[in-house]
Amino acid sequence: AMVKRASNSEGFTLMEIIVAMIVVGILSAGGLMVYNGLIGSSNVTAAVQSITQIESAVSSYMQVNGGSIIPPSGLSLPASMQEDDLLPASWTVNGGSVIPPNQGVVQGYYITTSAGSGQYDYVIGINAPQMTNAQALNICDSLENSISGVSSNGDMDYNIGNGQTCLSDLFANNPAEANNSVFQGKLAFTFN
């Protein structure tokens, strides 16, 4: 009497394949989260570097022009700074806006000025419709020691200093508000 033995088939069982797919999915999701965090961090760094570069250009402009920040009639401050070769040649100036070549999360920067009683103030703003609350807070925190005020989306200008911080001004001192939801907008930093 011959007994048939089941042949030993080679390969993976369905269960092994499913488990492997689940593991690959979990690893991919974790890698994507790390990647997104790095991209968000690099966008903040790029924005802070651009604002710092613009701030330096404004300071140089004031030195070149005897302490005045007011541009000649018919020119915006960015256009006048570009004429004086104070902005990088690769940046585009369009009216009061400055657009660096690698924009990241910030679509453009704008510069406005005001003068009163012997003191000049200037505002460097950013237009970043895809910026998150966390990115907005990180940009503001990075500039906190250089700015005298901050405003968002054209709302009132908040003073920085004397206990007022970016977190208290932009998010009512509520860290939960500074989560990764979309910020919707524009931030303006006042320098003087």
Contacts in CASP RR format, 6 or more apart in sequence:
PFRMAT RR
TARGET T0000
AUTHOR 0000-0000-0000
METHOD contacts of the structure
MODEL  1
AMVKRASNSEGFTLMEIIVAMIVVGILSAGGLMVYNGLIGSSNVTAAVQS
ITQIESAVSSYMQVNGGSIIPPSGLSLPASMQEDDLLPASWTVNGGSVIP
PNQGVVQGYYITTSAGSGQYDYVIGINAPQMTNAQALNICDSLENSISGV
SSNGDMDYNIGNGQTCLSDLFANNPAEANNSVFQGKLAFTFN
12 20 0 8 1.000
40 105 0 8 1.000
40 132 0 8 1.000
40 135 0 8 1.000
43 104 0 8 1.000
43 105 0 8 1.000
43 106 0 8 1.000
43 131 0 8 1.000
43 135 0 8 1.000
44 105 0 8 1.000
44 135 0 8 1.000
44 138 0 8 1.000
44 139 0 8 1.000
44 142 0 8 1.000
46 102 0 8 1.000
46 104 0 8 1.000
46 105 0 8 1.000
46 106 0 8 1.000
47 104 0 8 1.000
47 105 0 8 1.000
47 106 0 8 1.000
47 126 0 8 1.000
47 128 0 8 1.000
47 135 0 8 1.000
47 139 0 8 1.000
48 139 0 8 1.000
48 142 0 8 1.000
48 143 0 8 1.000
50 100 0 8 1.000
50 106 0 8 1.000
50 109 0 8 1.000
51 109 0 8 1.000
51 124 0 8 1.000
51 125 0 8 1.000
51 126 0 8 1.000
51 139 0 8 1.000
51 143 0 8 1.000
51 189 0 8 1.000
52 143 0 8 1.000
52 146 0 8 1.000
53 87 0 8 1.000
53 88 0 8 1.000
54 87 0 8 1.000
54 98 0 8 1.000
54 109 0 8 1.000
54 111 0 8 1.000
54 124 0 8 1.000
55 124 0 8 1.000
55 146 0 8 1.000
55 191 0 8 1.000
57 81 0 8 1.000
57 86 0 8 1.000
57 87 0 8 1.000
58 69 0 8 1.000
58 77 0 8 1.000
58 81 0 8 1.000
58 111 0 8 1.000
58 122 0 8 1.000
58 124 0 8 1.000
58 191 0 8 1.000
60 84 0 8 1.000
60 86 0 8 1.000
61 69 0 8 1.000
61 77 0 8 1.000
61 80 0 8 1.000
61 81 0 8 1.000
61 84 0 8 1.000
61 86 0 8 1.000
62 68 0 8 1.000
62 69 0 8 1.000
62 120 0 8 1.000
64 84 0 8 1.000
64 86 0 8 1.000
67 120 0 8 1.000
68 120 0 8 1.000
69 77 0 8 1.000
69 113 0 8 1.000
69 115 0 8 1.000
69 120 0 8 1.000
69 122 0 8 1.000
70 113 0 8 1.000
70 115 0 8 1.000
70 120 0 8 1.000
71 77 0 8 1.000
71 79 0 8 1.000
71 80 0 8 1.000
71 113 0 8 1.000
72 80 0 8 1.000
75 83 0 8 1.000
76 93 0 8 1.000
76 95 0 8 1.000
76 96 0 8 1.000
76 111 0 8 1.000
77 96 0 8 1.000
77 111 0 8 1.000
77 112 0 8 1.000
77 113 0 8 1.000
77 122 0 8 1.000
78 87 0 8 1.000
78 93 0 8 1.000
78 95 0 8 1.000
78 96 0 8 1.000
78 97 0 8 1.000
78 98 0 8 1.000
78 111 0 8 1.000
79 93 0 8 1.000
79 95 0 8 1.000
79 96 0 8 1.000
81 87 0 8 1.000
81 93 0 8 1.000
82 91 0 8 1.000
82 93 0 8 1.000
87 93 0 8 1.000
87 98 0 8 1.000
88 100 0 8 1.000
90 100 0 8 1.000
90 101 0 8 1.000
91 98 0 8 1.000
91 99 0 8 1.000
91 100 0 8 1.000
91 101 0 8 1.000
92 98 0 8 1.000
92 99 0 8 1.000
92 101 0 8 1.000
93 99 0 8 1.000
96 110 0 8 1.000
96 111 0 8 1.000
96 112 0 8 1.000
97 108 0 8 1.000
97 109 0 8 1.000
97 110 0 8 1.000
98 108 0 8 1.000
98 109 0 8 1.000
98 110 0 8 1.000
98 111 0 8 1.000
99 107 0 8 1.000
99 108 0 8 1.000
99 109 0 8 1.000
100 108 0 8 1.000
100 109 0 8 1.000
105 128 0 8 1.000
105 130 0 8 1.000
105 131 0 8 1.000
105 135 0 8 1.000
106 126 0 8 1.000
106 127 0 8 1.000
106 128 0 8 1.000
106 131 0 8 1.000
107 127 0 8 1.000
107 128 0 8 1.000
107 129 0 8 1.000
108 126 0 8 1.000
108 127 0 8 1.000
108 128 0 8 1.000
109 124 0 8 1.000
109 125 0 8 1.000
109 126 0 8 1.000
109 127 0 8 1.000
110 123 0 8 1.000
110 124 0 8 1.000
110 125 0 8 1.000
110 126 0 8 1.000
110 127 0 8 1.000
111 122 0 8 1.000
111 123 0 8 1.000
111 124 0 8 1.000
111 125 0 8 1.000
112 122 0 8 1.000
112 123 0 8 1.000
113 120 0 8 1.000
113 121 0 8 1.000
113 122 0 8 1.000
113 123 0 8 1.000
114 120 0 8 1.000
114 121 0 8 1.000
114 122 0 8 1.000
114 123 0 8 1.000
115 121 0 8 1.000
119 192 0 8 1.000
120 192 0 8 1.000
121 148 0 8 1.000
121 190 0 8 1.000
121 191 0 8 1.000
121 192 0 8 1.000
122 190 0 8 1.000
122 191 0 8 1.000
122 192 0 8 1.000
123 188 0 8 1.000
123 189 0 8 1.000
123 190 0 8 1.000
123 191 0 8 1.000
124 188 0 8 1.000
124 189 0 8 1.000
124 191 0 8 1.000
125 186 0 8 1.000
125 187 0 8 1.000
125 188 0 8 1.000
125 189 0 8 1.000
126 139 0 8 1.000
126 186 0 8 1.000
126 187 0 8 1.000
126 188 0 8 1.000
127 185 0 8 1.000
127 186 0 8 1.000
128 135 0 8 1.000
128 136 0 8 1.000
128 183 0 8 1.000
128 185 0 8 1.000
128 186 0 8 1.000
128 187 0 8 1.000
129 182 0 8 1.000
129 184 0 8 1.000
129 185 0 8 1.000
130 182 0 8 1.000
131 139 0 8 1.000
131 182 0 8 1.000
131 183 0 8 1.000
131 185 0 8 1.000
131 187 0 8 1.000
132 179 0 8 1.000
132 180 0 8 1.000
132 181 0 8 1.000
132 182 0 8 1.000
132 183 0 8 1.000
133 171 0 8 1.000
133 177 0 8 1.000
133 178 0 8 1.000
133 179 0 8 1.000
133 180 0 8 1.000
133 181 0 8 1.000
133 182 0 8 1.000
133 183 0 8 1.000
134 178 0 8 1.000
134 179 0 8 1.000
134 180 0 8 1.000
135 183 0 8 1.000
136 152 0 8 1.000
136 170 0 8 1.000
136 178 0 8 1.000
136 183 0 8 1.000
136 187 0 8 1.000
137 166 0 8 1.000
137 167 0 8 1.000
137 170 0 8 1.000
137 171 0 8 1.000
137 178 0 8 1.000
139 187 0 8 1.000
140 147 0 8 1.000
140 150 0 8 1.000
140 166 0 8 1.000
140 170 0 8 1.000
140 187 0 8 1.000
140 189 0 8 1.000
141 165 0 8 1.000
141 166 0 8 1.000
141 167 0 8 1.000
143 189 0 8 1.000
144 160 0 8 1.000
144 165 0 8 1.000
144 166 0 8 1.000
146 189 0 8 1.000
146 191 0 8 1.000
147 160 0 8 1.000
147 189 0 8 1.000
147 190 0 8 1.000
147 191 0 8 1.000
148 159 0 8 1.000
148 160 0 8 1.000
148 190 0 8 1.000
148 191 0 8 1.000
148 192 0 8 1.000
149 157 0 8 1.000
149 158 0 8 1.000
149 159 0 8 1.000
149 160 0 8 1.000
149 169 0 8 1.000
149 189 0 8 1.000
149 190 0 8 1.000
150 157 0 8 1.000
150 158 0 8 1.000
150 160 0 8 1.000
150 166 0 8 1.000
150 169 0 8 1.000
150 170 0 8 1.000
150 187 0 8 1.000
150 188 0 8 1.000
150 189 0 8 1.000
150 190 0 8 1.000
151 157 0 8 1.000
151 158 0 8 1.000
151 187 0 8 1.000
151 188 0 8 1.000
151 190 0 8 1.000
152 170 0 8 1.000
152 183 0 8 1.000
152 185 0 8 1.000
152 186 0 8 1.000
152 187 0 8 1.000
152 188 0 8 1.000
153 184 0 8 1.000
153 185 0 8 1.000
153 186 0 8 1.000
154 186 0 8 1.000
154 188 0 8 1.000
157 188 0 8 1.000
157 190 0 8 1.000
158 164 0 8 1.000
158 169 0 8 1.000
158 170 0 8 1.000
159 169 0 8 1.000
160 166 0 8 1.000
160 169 0 8 1.000
167 173 0 8 1.000
167 174 0 8 1.000
167 175 0 8 1.000
167 178 0 8 1.000
170 178 0 8 1.000
171 177 0 8 1.000
171 178 0 8 1.000
END
